[in-house]
Amino acid sequence: MGYEELLLQTAQDDERIVVMTAENRALVRNMPKNLGARFIDTGITEQTMVGMAAGLALRGRIPVVHALAPFLTMRAFEFIRTDAGIANLPIKLSGFIPGFLSDGNGPTHQAIEDISIMRGIPGMEVYCPADEDDLVKMLPHIWQTPNPAYVRINHKKGNYDHAPFEPGKAEVISEGRHITFLVHGFLLGNVLEAKEILKDEGDAAGLSVGVINMRTLKPVDEEIIINSVKNSEALVIVEDHFATGGLYSIVAETLLKHRITAPVLQIALNKWFKPGLLNEVLEFEGFTPAKIAHKVNAFYRSGTIAETFGLNK
């Protein structure tokens, strides 16, 4: 079952659901004919859409709103903060083409600070599914929570059968005594391939590598972060988001809160990425499985990490 099919089924079962869009129908093309008055297209007016959603939520509706992730989170930020956040209304924000999924677009259309912006709003929940299977397993819970929520929509097909979603819990894909990857979104697939490279090839062959799908960033699974530090020698954080405010910041905040320290390699963005086809973007910015594995290998062969693993330069 895909995103639109799940949303339509949910709306048909629950009359409180209202589907809204700011003239971005890529995910909801069949909704008008099926939902009638419960489908609202406000045009290219993200602020107006969120304001209308707040009015509907105050009257007992659950608005599921759609727009391109950068315009939803930035152009309409004040409305989300004031109308959804302060009032703590159950407005569900579906951000389309977040992160690298906006591959062919320039900086104005790149949502790579969206997690930072959204998680800064008290009460706002933030979710980052790895693929369509992960997405549809998470959404039934997300749409029924009483809080506002932002979802980095990802309906790309994946090759991994995800575990059922547990609120506030990350998905443990594998455990590793040497390193543990913490990753969210579609980059999970690249990390899984990088894991195989690290296991089978090069100087780092034989490393025990864990992978955690951090599918929910707010609320975040603090326990899994702490356990990853306790059970592995080092962490590797991979995300298509700015280094500031995303998963790296979340991990840093968590470790500081619990007075824990650990070797951490951060693979994130420090600038807007160069537009191109997705594979070209990943190659240029260093997020292919091979380049991720290379960075991890270099990290573990340096300084005290090399001593930890018995790797000689």
LINFEN-V151330 format. One record per pair of residues at least 6 apart in sequence whose ideal C-beta (glycine too) atoms are under 7 Angstrom apart, sorted by the first residue. I is the first residue (numbers start at 1). J is the second residue. Records with the same first field share a line. If there is no record, write none. Layout:
I->J ; J
//
This chain:
1->136
2->132 ; 155
3->27 ; 132 ; 135 ; 136 ; 155
4->27 ; 28 ; 30
6->136 ; 139
7->19 ; 28 ; 64
8->30 ; 31 ; 34
10->17 ; 143
11->17 ; 19 ; 35 ; 38
16->60 ; 61 ; 62
17->62 ; 64
18->38 ; 40 ; 56 ; 61 ; 63
19->28 ; 31 ; 35 ; 38 ; 39 ; 64
20->40 ; 42 ; 49 ; 53 ; 63 ; 64 ; 65 ; 66
21->28 ; 41 ; 66 ; 67
22->42 ; 43 ; 44 ; 45 ; 46 ; 49 ; 67
23->41 ; 43 ; 44
24->66 ; 67 ; 68 ; 96
26->96
27->66 ; 94 ; 96 ; 153
28->66
31->39
32->39
40->52
42->48 ; 49 ; 52
46->67 ; 71 ; 72 ; 75 ; 76
47->75 ; 76 ; 79
49->65 ; 67
50->65 ; 76 ; 79 ; 80 ; 83 ; 84 ; 91
51->79 ; 83
53->63 ; 65 ; 91
54->83 ; 84 ; 87 ; 89 ; 91
56->63
57->63 ; 89 ; 90 ; 91
58->89
62->90 ; 92 ; 143
63->91 ; 92
64->92 ; 94 ; 143
65->91 ; 92 ; 93 ; 94
66->94 ; 96
67->96
68->96 ; 97 ; 109
69->95 ; 96 ; 97 ; 98 ; 111 ; 114 ; 152
70->109 ; 110 ; 111
72->93 ; 95
73->95 ; 111 ; 114 ; 117 ; 118
74->117
77->117
80->93 ; 121
81->121
84->91 ; 148
85->121 ; 122 ; 123 ; 124 ; 148
88->123 ; 147 ; 148
89->148
90->145 ; 146 ; 147 ; 148
91->148
92->142 ; 143 ; 149
93->149 ; 150 ; 151
94->151 ; 153
95->111 ; 114 ; 150 ; 151 ; 152 ; 153
96->153
98->111 ; 114 ; 152
99->111 ; 112 ; 152 ; 185 ; 240 ; 241
100->240 ; 273 ; 278 ; 281 ; 282
101->154 ; 186
102->109 ; 110 ; 111
103->275 ; 276 ; 277 ; 278 ; 281
104->275 ; 276 ; 277
105->275
106->275
107->272
110->272 ; 273
112->240 ; 241 ; 242 ; 269 ; 272
113->242 ; 245
115->126 ; 217 ; 241 ; 245 ; 246
116->242 ; 244 ; 245 ; 246
118->124 ; 126 ; 150
119->126 ; 217 ; 218
123->147 ; 148
124->148 ; 149 ; 150 ; 218
125->145 ; 147 ; 149 ; 218 ; 219
126->150 ; 217 ; 218
127->138 ; 142 ; 149 ; 151 ; 152 ; 215 ; 216
128->152 ; 184 ; 185 ; 215 ; 217
129->135 ; 138 ; 154 ; 215
130->154 ; 158 ; 185 ; 186 ; 188 ; 213 ; 215
131->154 ; 156 ; 157 ; 158 ; 186
132->155 ; 156 ; 157 ; 158
133->158 ; 161 ; 162
134->162 ; 215
135->153 ; 154 ; 155
137->162 ; 164 ; 165
138->165 ; 215
141->165 ; 167
142->149 ; 151
152->185
154->185 ; 186
156->186
158->189
159->189
160->192
162->171
163->171
168->216 ; 219 ; 221
169->221
170->212 ; 213 ; 214 ; 215 ; 221 ; 224
171->213 ; 215
172->212 ; 224
173->211 ; 212 ; 213
174->210 ; 211
175->210 ; 231
176->208 ; 209 ; 210 ; 232
177->208 ; 231 ; 232
178->207 ; 208 ; 209 ; 232 ; 233 ; 309
179->207 ; 209 ; 210 ; 232 ; 233 ; 234 ; 236 ; 296
180->210 ; 212 ; 228 ; 232 ; 235
181->191 ; 195 ; 209 ; 210 ; 211 ; 212 ; 236 ; 238
182->212 ; 214 ; 228 ; 235 ; 237 ; 247 ; 251
183->191 ; 213 ; 214 ; 238 ; 239
184->214 ; 215 ; 217 ; 239 ; 247
185->239 ; 240
187->238 ; 239 ; 240 ; 287
188->213
190->287 ; 288 ; 289 ; 292
191->211 ; 238 ; 292
192->211
193->289
194->289 ; 292 ; 293 ; 296
195->209 ; 211
197->289 ; 290 ; 293
198->204 ; 207 ; 209 ; 293 ; 296 ; 297
199->205 ; 207 ; 209
202->297
203->297 ; 301 ; 311
204->297 ; 300
210->228 ; 232
212->224 ; 228
214->247
217->247 ; 250
220->250 ; 254
222->254
225->251 ; 254
226->258 ; 260
228->235
229->235 ; 255 ; 260 ; 262
233->308
234->262 ; 263 ; 264 ; 265 ; 305
235->251 ; 262 ; 264
236->265 ; 267 ; 296
237->247 ; 248 ; 251 ; 264 ; 266 ; 267 ; 268
238->267 ; 292
239->246 ; 247 ; 268
240->269
241->268 ; 269
242->268 ; 269
243->266 ; 268 ; 269 ; 270
246->268
248->266 ; 268
251->264
255->261 ; 262
263->305
265->295 ; 296 ; 299
267->292 ; 295
273->281 ; 285
274->281 ; 284
276->284
282->288
286->295
299->305
300->306 ; 309 ; 311
301->311 ; 313
306->313
//
